[in-house]
C-alpha cells in the first residue's frame, strides 16, 4: 500500500491492489465477505494519523 498526495493537498490517494482471491474455494464469496475490509483499515490509518476517519 502506498500513500500519495492528491491534487488538492487536502486528501491522500491510496492506490491498492488486493489479490490472491483464486486461492479460496469460492473467490467470489471471499471477495464479498471482505468488501468492507479496506474501509476499516483505512479508517484506522486516518484515526492514527490525524484523529479523523
C-alpha positions in Angstrom: 0.0 0.0 0.0 1.3 3.5 -0.8 0.1 6.9 0.1 0.2 9.7 -2.5 -0.8 13.4 -2.2 -4.0 14.3 -4.0 -4.1 17.3 -6.4 -5.9 19.5 -3.9 -3.5 18.7 -1.0 -6.5 18.2 1.3 -6.6 14.4 0.7 -4.4 11.4 0.2 -4.7 8.8 -2.6 -4.2 5.2 -1.5 -3.9 3.1 -4.6 -4.0 -0.6 -3.7 -4.5 -4.0 -5.2 -5.8 -6.9 -3.3 -5.0 -10.2 -5.0 -4.9 -13.8 -4.2 -8.6 -14.5 -4.4 -8.0 -17.5 -6.6 -6.6 -19.3 -3.5 -10.1 -19.5 -1.9 -12.5 -22.3 -2.8 -15.1 -19.7 -3.7 -13.2 -16.5 -4.8 -16.4 -14.5 -5.4 -17.8 -15.3 -1.9 -14.4 -14.4 -0.3 -14.4 -11.0 -2.0 -17.9 -10.3 -0.9 -17.1 -11.2 2.7 -14.1 -8.8 2.6 -15.9 -6.0 0.8 -15.8 -3.6 3.8 -12.3 -4.6 5.0 -10.3 -1.8 3.4 -12.7 0.9 4.6 -12.0 -0.3 8.2 -8.2 -0.5 7.6 -8.1 3.0 6.0 -10.2 4.4 8.8 -7.7 3.1 11.3 -4.9 4.8 9.4 -6.9 8.1 9.4 -7.6 8.0 13.1 -3.9 7.1 13.9 -2.5 9.9 11.9 -4.8 12.9 12.4 -7.7 11.8 14.7 -10.2 11.8 11.8 -11.9 9.0 10.0 
